[in-house]
Amino acid sequence: MPSPRFVSVALDIPLLPPLTYKVMDGTSPKIGDRCVVPIGNRSAVGLIVGVSNQTDIAEEKQKSYIRLLNETEALGESWLKLTKFASDYYQHSWGEVAIAALPPFFRSKPGPKYEQSLERLRKPFKFKKTSQAVPALQLNNEQTAAVETLAASSGFRTFVLHGVTGSGKTEVYLRMMERVFSVNPQAQVLFLVPEINLTPQLQERVRSHFPDRSMATLHSGLANGERARAWLAAHEKRVQILIGTRMAIFADMPDLDLIIVDEEHDLSYKAGDGIRYSARDLAVKLAQLRGIAVVLGSATPSLETWSRVKSGRYHLLTLSKRAVQGAKLPTLSVVNPKNQKLVKGLCSEVIDAISETLQKNEQVIIFLNRRGYAPVLTCPSCGWLSKCPHCSTYAVYHKFHAKLICHHCGWSTPVYSRCPDCGNVDLQPMGAGTQRIEETLEELWPQARILRIDRDSTQRKNAAKLAFEAVHAGDVDILVGTQMVAKGHDFQKVSLVVVLNIDAQLVSANPRSEERAFANLMQVAGRAGRFGLPARMIVQSRFGDRELFAALAEQNYCRYADSLLAIRKAENTVPFVCQALLLADDVKIDKVLEFLSQALRLGEDILAAQVNQQVVIYDPIPMAVMKVADKERGQLLVEASSRGAMGLFLKQWYRALSEIRSSVHWTMDVDPIDV
């Protein structure tokens, strides 16, 4: 077959379709190769997505690429199809998705030492090899059935591994991987986790089970060189097991044979800026493209996933009991603090339970999903509150840093010595964050070894890993933490979990807030009693009569999810409709709302022309936190009864919006997690 004369190149430019370039003499480009091309007065790295022998472009206007970057194998067909699907679904150009999916090294123009750098990236991964693998645990009947069901399947299928916390989902994942490798010794497995701090623990577990399989990790905590090295090793089939966060979904793995998404419900799988993709949803699409199985695991599956289980689209694998013999789920007590005399925010039942647990040399987890010392600092004299000057929210008091810090924009200032409005020196903290609870615990139990784990305490490299190792080693009596402590950790000595301030989630205006609160409670409850210790959970809440606490007492996710699905169906909302948000920001909210109103009129005209009655556009409104980093924000919600109708509308609407002349910055969020 003769070499192509022209190539189509996708570039990282909004709305730009692939451009046509001549093939440079002496080169043999392939689909999936990278190249450097001229674009206007500059040059950029692009991706070859098509080849041909003819073009409609006049000869005098034809340009060739500057350099062909084929020192690595071309990107695979399924990778190209995945990025094309993501570009169509999330309303971006193919180049925007495909180029952004590459590590920075591979999307940058080559420097003078490009070849030497590439050789360094190919340096083999060093990993400890042992003479034999760690003996495998004995599977119970449910675990065995789950593994056998996967082994008996062929082709594309989505499995939901729904197991109570401590039911041994990780061991099931490992056995599923075993089966894959036994059939195809050269197979590759992609193992997604929601957070960076879960990768070291999982990496050690996987390595001990597969001591002779090459493995790498891929996440945003890695330096650019490390990230490029892991990505290239997977691309060149030098790594068989890749463990990573959401970015790892865009690793090109030619021999990929199984995808595992652990804690599939976790919000971290959804990108919050740029191309707002869901790694969980793309994992299902990638499995479909490759004709392989994907396993979504969770003790609390998302309602979207659960609804697909109920409809028969996903196959359910259930683990209803804990894997360790004699291990039981904790008993639940919900204590209403309203009419109690609290000691530094703790009710007497909580204080007594902590003391009893410490006397037995067992561990306690205090779960509070709010970092800092106090949510706000106030002046009791004039009512001044520590508002962020750049956001429509409060700056959080961080006592140990002696600062007020905004958790939205990052603004900070030293704590005022007196009220900036009236001069009063008696400023007081309101509410409690993890730092304040840590201080309270130190006062009440000075002999206890107390450790706080949140984003503030784990900023240094390996800080989270060392902190969790201390807990596992038994060097901590009381662990105070946010969501970081709630999932994925096998604490052997934890027999008491205390949950504070869950009511903030239960009264939130966000329609998904209670659903997330239930998931948090289920996950953190699962840290206790995993190795046979009698365990209990105490929640301080004023809403103990709510359905979620009855389901939590039974650790009955199905009961709660089914009741919530019935409500959502009656209300005709997610997951029974699909949504998209048009988000806009500017220094003035009036300009934002004017832009969104214009977008609304454009959308209504498009729907009328399409005769599309499956899509509804709502009026524009300011966002709940209207101002962030001096930008005022608004949103416009779109709902549709089918994804096909939504996609048809969004594609045409996006192009129309791009033609509006406005200084307002805007972006599209398909399948938003917050409305």
Buried (B, 14 or more C-beta within 10 A) or exposed (E): EEEBEBBBBBBBBEEBEBBBBBBBEEBEBBBBBBBBBBBEEEBBBBBBBBBEEEBEBEEEEEEBBBBBBBEBBBBBEBBBBBBBBBBBBBBBBBBBBBBBBBBEBBBBEBEEEBEEBBEEBEEEEEEEEEEEBEEEBEBBEBBEBBBEBBBEEEEBBBBBBBBBBBBBBBBBBBBBBBBBBEEEEEBBBBBBBBBBBBBBBBBEBBBBBBBEBBBBBBBEBBEEBBBBBBBBBBBBBEBBBBBBBBBBBBBBBBBBBBBBBBBBBBBBBBBEEEBBBBBBBBBBBBBBBBEBBBBBBBBBBBBBBBBBBBEEEBBBBBBEBBBBEEBBBBBBBBBBBEEBEEEEBBBEBBBEBBEBBBEEEBBBBBBBBBBBBBBBBBBEBEEBEBBBEBBBBBBBBBBEBEBBBBBBBEBBEEBBEEBEEEEBEEBEBBBBBBBBBBBBBEEBBEEBBBBBBBBBBBEEEEEBBEBBEBBBEBEBBBBBBBBBBBBBBBBBBBBBBBBBBBBBBBEBEEEBBBBBBBBBBBBBBBBBBBBBBEBBBBBBBBBBEBBBBBBBBEBBBBBBBEBBBEEBEEEEBBBBBBBBBBBBBBEEBEBBBBBBBBBBEBBEEBBEEBEBEBBBBEEBEBBBEBBBBEBBBBBBBBBBBEEEBBBBBBEBBBEBBEEEEBEBEBBBBBBBBBB
